[in-house]
Amino acid sequence: MSTKKKKRRLRLGRLLIVILGFLMVFVVIAGAGVFAYYKYVTSQAKDMNILLIGTDGRESTDNSSRADTLMMIHVDKDTNTITTVSLPRDSYVYIPCEDAYDKVNHAFSYGDANWANKGGGRACTMKTVQNVFELPELDNYVEVDFSKMMKIVDLVGGIDLTPTHTFCEMDENELADQYCFTEGKTI
């Protein structure tokens, strides 16, 4: 091989090493920047309190709903833990939108009646639970009613049930014996 070709290859090799070196430096700097941004964003994050509200509402009726299930979900960013506390539906508490003490599950219904311009049942339930737990604020809520729950069950492929007793239930319009189940017959 001629000396000219050797020099050209040597220059090309050095150029390739310099380019790879710059590329590695760029990757390290970009990676450090992404890591620093991630640390900044997570350091700005705060603990969260989310209220899960399960109501007895249905799409097919206009009846006032009550919150049958109330669960406070606390997300602790420092320990990376989630704590859930269930508030029994019959807990006797102060309900701000009614300005009276009553069962906590009635807050949703009172809110729909008294606080329609302030967010209705959700707002009253959130304020009631916020007072119970003495929280400065609730960050968010999730509300699920009977109709939404049925859709969620359908999305996961349904649930097979085999009753241990024969019984009948009323429908959403409170008509008796509309849904009947037979002992041992899987539905």
C-alpha positions in Angstrom: 0.0 0.0 0.0 1.3 3.4 -0.9 2.2 6.0 1.7 -0.6 8.3 0.5 -3.2 5.7 1.0 -1.8 5.0 4.5 -1.9 8.7 5.4 -5.5 9.0 4.1 -6.6 6.0 6.1 -4.8 7.3 9.2 -6.6 10.7 8.8 -9.9 8.9 8.2 -9.4 6.8 11.3 -8.5 9.8 13.4 -11.5 11.7 12.1 -13.7 8.7 13.0 -12.3 8.5 16.5 -12.8 12.3 17.0 -16.4 12.0 15.7 -17.1 9.0 18.0 -15.5 10.9 20.9 -17.8 13.9 20.3 -20.8 11.6 19.9 -20.0 9.9 23.3 -19.6 13.3 25.0 -22.9 14.4 23.5 -24.6 11.2 24.7 -23.2 11.6 28.2 -24.2 15.3 28.4 -27.7 14.5 27.0 -28.1 11.6 29.4 -27.0 13.8 32.4 -29.5 16.5 31.3 -32.4 14.0 31.1 -31.4 12.6 34.5 -31.2 16.1 36.0 -34.6 17.0 34.5 -36.1 13.7 35.9 -34.7 14.4 39.4 -36.0 18.0 39.2 -39.5 16.9 38.2 -39.7 14.2 40.8 -38.4 16.6 43.5 -41.2 19.0 42.6 -43.8 16.3 42.9 -45.9 16.2 46.1 -47.9 13.6 48.0 -51.3 13.1 46.6 -54.7 12.5 48.1 -57.3 11.0 45.8 -60.9 10.2 46.8 -62.6 7.1 45.2 -66.4 7.5 45.2 -68.5 4.6 44.3 -72.2 5.7 43.9 -75.4 3.8 43.6 -76.3 5.9 40.5 -77.3 4.4 37.2 -77.6 5.8 33.7 -81.2 4.6 33.4 -82.7 6.6 36.4 -82.8 10.1 37.5 -82.9 9.2 41.2 -80.5 11.0 43.5 -77.3 9.0 44.2 -75.5 8.2 47.4 -71.9 7.3 47.8 -71.9 3.6 48.9 -68.1 3.4 48.8 -65.7 6.1 49.9 -62.0 5.3 49.9 -59.2 7.8 50.5 -56.0 6.9 48.5 -52.8 8.6 49.7 -49.7 8.4 47.5 -46.5 9.1 49.4 -43.7 10.2 47.0 -40.9 9.9 49.5 -41.6 6.2 50.4 -43.2 5.3 47.1 -46.2 3.8 48.9 -49.9 3.9 48.4 -52.2 3.8 51.4 -55.9 3.2 51.1 -58.4 3.9 53.9 -62.1 3.0 53.5 -64.6 5.3 55.2 -67.7 3.3 56.3 -70.8 4.6 54.5 -72.7 4.9 57.8 -70.1 7.1 59.5 -71.9 10.0 61.2 -70.1 13.1 60.1 -70.6 16.8 59.5 -71.8 17.5 55.9 -71.1 21.1 54.9 -73.6 21.4 52.0 -76.4 20.4 54.4 -74.9 22.2 57.4 -75.8 19.2 59.5 -74.5 15.8 60.8 -75.6 12.7 58.9 -74.3 9.5 57.3 -71.3 10.3 55.1 -72.9 8.5 52.1 -75.7 11.1 52.1 -73.2 13.9 51.3 -73.4 13.0 47.6 -77.2 13.3 47.5 -77.2 16.5 49.6 -74.6 18.0 47.3 -76.7 17.3 44.2 -79.6 19.1 45.9 -77.9 22.0 47.6 -74.6 22.6 45.8 -75.6 22.2 42.1 -73.7 25.5 41.4 -70.6 24.4 43.4 -70.0 21.0 41.8 -72.9 19.0 43.2 -72.5 15.7 44.9 -68.8 15.2 44.1 -67.9 18.6 45.6 -69.9 18.1 48.8 -68.6 14.5 49.2 -65.0 15.7 48.7 -65.4 18.6 51.2 -67.0 16.3 53.7 -64.2 13.7 53.5 -61.6 16.5 53.5 -63.0 17.7 56.8 -63.1 14.1 58.2 -59.4 13.5 57.5 -58.5 17.1 58.3 -56.8 17.6 54.9 -55.9 21.0 53.5 -57.0 19.7 50.1 -57.9 16.7 48.0 -55.9 16.5 44.8 -58.5 14.6 42.7 -61.3 12.1 42.7 -62.5 9.0 40.8 -66.2 8.4 40.6 -67.7 5.1 39.5 -71.4 4.4 39.4 -73.3 1.1 38.8 -73.4 1.6 35.0 -69.7 2.4 34.8 -68.9 -0.6 37.0 -70.8 -2.9 34.6 -68.8 -1.5 31.7 -65.5 -2.1 33.6 -66.5 -5.7 34.3 -67.4 -6.2 30.6 -64.0 -4.8 29.6 -62.2 -7.4 31.6 -64.3 -10.2 30.1 -67.1 -10.4 32.7 -67.3 -12.4 35.9 -68.7 -15.9 36.2 -70.8 -16.4 39.4 -72.4 -19.5 40.8 -75.0 -18.6 43.5 -75.1 -20.7 46.6 -78.7 -19.8 47.1 -81.7 -19.1 44.9 -82.8 -15.4 45.1 -84.3 -12.5 43.1 -83.4 -8.8 43.1 -85.2 -5.7 42.1 -84.1 -3.7 39.1 -82.8 -0.1 38.8 -86.4 1.1 38.8 -87.0 -0.7 42.1 -89.4 -3.3 40.5 -89.2 -6.5 42.6 -88.0 -9.9 41.4 -86.6 -8.6 38.1 -83.3 -10.5 38.3 -83.5 -14.1 39.5 -80.6 -16.4 40.2 -80.8 -20.2 40.7 -78.6 -22.0 43.2 -75.7 -23.8 41.5 -76.4 -22.3 38.0 -73.4 -20.3 36.8 -74.2 -17.0 35.2 
